[in-house]
């Protein structure tokens, strides 16, 4: 059984997740507040192996450079958003001074996701494309839970008015890639609290 530790980061209250098996860990979407993330890793007493990005909006990548350097670990990202890491216009950080956020430029990720099963020290998950919030959004499907970024929220869906966003594409992604998963599967989103596939299928106003 894997542990999922939520760390809420930054002024946009983004969910960074530390997924671990008691010894090794994966860091998903380190958005800001590197000290909070590092403190959580220390508390869990685990060794990070990689950074996984669901997508490359500013609030999900703000601490990538520091976390990557601290733990000397690689970054994984969608091929479709690799370029966004170094492009403030595409990652949304170009005009965020009002939120105290400077333009974010991150060095290219070491790896681009294949749509396949990954296994990090026994932590196994499948990568699926869930575009619509952004063109390269992906979700990570584990045995007991899914990390879905900003695709699906409890009672809502991700916004689709940003660069490459598209509502119909997002609804299709959720219906075909997420709602086909078991009803009892826990869903960990990029913001807000967790839910389950079954709860969203039967109560989410975008689908009922």
C-alpha positions in Angstrom: 0.0 0.0 0.0 1.4 3.4 -1.0 1.1 6.6 1.1 0.0 9.8 -0.6 1.0 12.9 1.3 -0.6 16.2 0.2 1.4 19.5 0.5 -0.6 22.6 -0.3 1.7 25.1 -2.0 1.7 28.7 -3.1 -0.8 31.5 -3.2 -2.9 29.5 -5.7 -3.1 26.6 -3.1 -1.9 23.9 -5.5 -1.6 20.3 -4.3 1.9 18.8 -4.5 1.9 15.1 -3.7 4.6 12.9 -2.2 3.8 9.3 -3.0 5.9 6.8 -1.2 6.3 3.1 -0.2 8.0 3.8 3.1 11.5 4.2 1.6 11.3 5.7 -1.9 9.2 8.6 -3.1 7.8 10.3 -6.2 7.1 14.0 -6.1 4.2 15.2 -8.2 3.8 18.9 -9.2 6.1 20.8 -6.8 4.4 24.1 -7.4 6.0 26.4 -4.8 7.2 26.5 -1.2 10.1 24.2 -1.5 10.7 24.3 2.2 7.3 22.9 2.9 7.8 20.1 0.4 11.3 19.3 1.8 9.9 19.3 5.3 7.2 16.8 4.4 9.8 14.6 2.7 11.9 14.7 5.8 8.9 13.9 8.0 8.1 10.9 5.8 11.7 9.8 6.0 11.8 8.8 2.3 14.2 9.2 -0.6 12.8 11.0 -3.7 13.4 9.3 -7.0 11.8 11.6 -9.6 9.5 14.6 -10.2 6.4 13.9 -12.2 4.4 16.7 -13.8 0.7 16.4 -14.6 1.1 19.6 -16.7 3.2 22.7 -16.8 1.1 25.6 -15.5 3.0 28.0 -13.2 1.4 26.8 -10.0 2.5 23.2 -10.7 6.2 23.9 -11.6 7.3 26.8 -9.4 9.6 24.7 -7.2 10.8 22.2 -9.8 14.2 23.7 -10.2 15.0 23.8 -6.4 13.5 20.4 -5.7 15.3 18.9 -8.6 18.6 20.4 -7.5 18.2 19.5 -3.8 17.6 15.8 -4.4 19.4 15.5 -7.8 16.5 13.7 -9.4 15.1 13.8 -13.0 11.9 15.4 -14.2 9.2 13.7 -16.3 6.8 15.7 -18.5 4.5 15.3 -21.4 6.2 15.8 -24.8 3.5 18.3 -25.7 4.5 20.6 -22.8 8.2 20.1 -22.6 8.7 23.6 -24.2 6.4 25.2 -21.6 8.9 24.7 -18.8 11.1 27.4 -20.3 8.3 29.6 -21.7 6.6 32.0 -19.2 4.0 32.9 -21.8 2.9 29.3 -22.1 3.2 28.3 -18.5 1.2 31.3 -17.4 3.9 33.0 -15.3 4.6 36.0 -17.6 2.2 38.5 -16.0 1.7 37.2 -12.4 3.4 40.1 -10.5 0.1 40.8 -8.7 0.4 37.4 -7.1 4.1 37.9 -6.2 5.1 35.4 -8.8 8.1 36.1 -11.1 8.4 34.6 -14.6 9.2 30.9 -14.3 11.9 29.4 -16.4 12.7 25.7 -15.8 15.4 23.7 -17.6 14.0 21.0 -19.9 12.8 17.8 -18.3 15.2 14.8 -18.5 12.4 12.5 -19.7 9.1 12.8 -21.7 6.3 10.4 -20.7 5.4 7.4 -22.8 1.8 6.2 -22.4 2.8 3.1 -20.5 3.3 1.5 -17.1 6.1 2.9 -15.0 7.7 1.2 -12.0 9.8 3.2 -9.5 11.0 0.8 -6.8 7.7 -1.0 -6.9 5.6 2.1 -7.2 3.7 1.3 -10.3 1.4 3.5 -12.3 0.1 4.1 -15.8 0.3 7.4 -17.7 -2.8 8.5 -19.6 -3.4 11.6 -21.6 -6.2 13.9 -20.1 -6.0 17.1 -22.2 -8.5 19.9 -22.1 -7.2 22.0 -19.2 -4.0 22.1 -21.2 -2.9 20.2 -24.3 -0.3 18.1 -22.5 -2.2 17.3 -19.3 -1.7 13.7 -18.1 -3.0 11.6 -15.2 -1.2 8.9 -13.2 -3.3 5.8 -12.6 -2.1 3.7 -9.6 -3.9 0.6 -8.3 -5.8 2.4 -5.5 -5.8 6.0 -6.7 -5.3 8.4 -9.5 -3.4 11.7 -9.6 -5.3 13.8 -12.1 -3.8 17.3 -12.0 -6.3 20.0 -13.0 -8.5 17.8 -15.1 -11.1 16.8 -12.5 -12.0 18.3 -9.2 -14.5 17.4 -6.5 -17.7 18.8 -7.9 -16.0 20.5 -10.8 -13.5 20.3 -13.7 -10.4 22.3 -14.6 -10.7 25.7 -16.2 -10.5 25.7 -20.0 -9.9 29.4 -20.8 -6.1 29.2 -20.6 -3.6 28.6 -23.4 -4.6 25.4 -25.4 -7.6 24.7 -23.1 -10.8 23.3 -24.6 -13.9 22.3 -22.6 -15.2 19.6 -25.0 -11.7 18.0 -25.1 -11.6 18.0 -21.3 -15.1 16.5 -20.9 -14.1 13.8 -23.4 -10.8 13.1 -21.5 -12.7 12.7 -18.2 -15.4 10.5 -19.6 -13.1 8.2 -21.6 -10.0 8.0 -19.4 -11.1 8.6 -15.8 -14.8 7.6 -15.6 -13.9 4.2 -17.0 -11.9 3.5 -13.9 -13.4 1.7 -10.8 -15.9 3.8 -8.9 -14.1 3.3 -5.6 -10.8 4.6 -7.0 -9.6 7.7 -5.1 -9.0 10.8 -7.1 -6.3 13.3 -6.0 -6.7 16.6 -7.9 -4.3 19.5 -8.3 -6.5 21.7 -6.1 -9.0 21.1 -3.3 -9.8 17.9 -1.6 -9.8 14.3 -2.8 -12.9 12.5 -4.2 -13.7 9.2 -5.9 -14.5 8.3 -9.4 -18.0 7.1 -8.4 -18.8 10.2 -6.5 -17.9 12.4 -9.4 -19.8 10.3 -11.9 -23.0 10.6 -9.9 -22.8 14.1 -8.4 -20.4 16.3 -10.5 -22.7 18.9 -12.1 -20.7 18.8 -15.4 -21.9 15.2 -15.9 -25.3 14.8 -14.2 
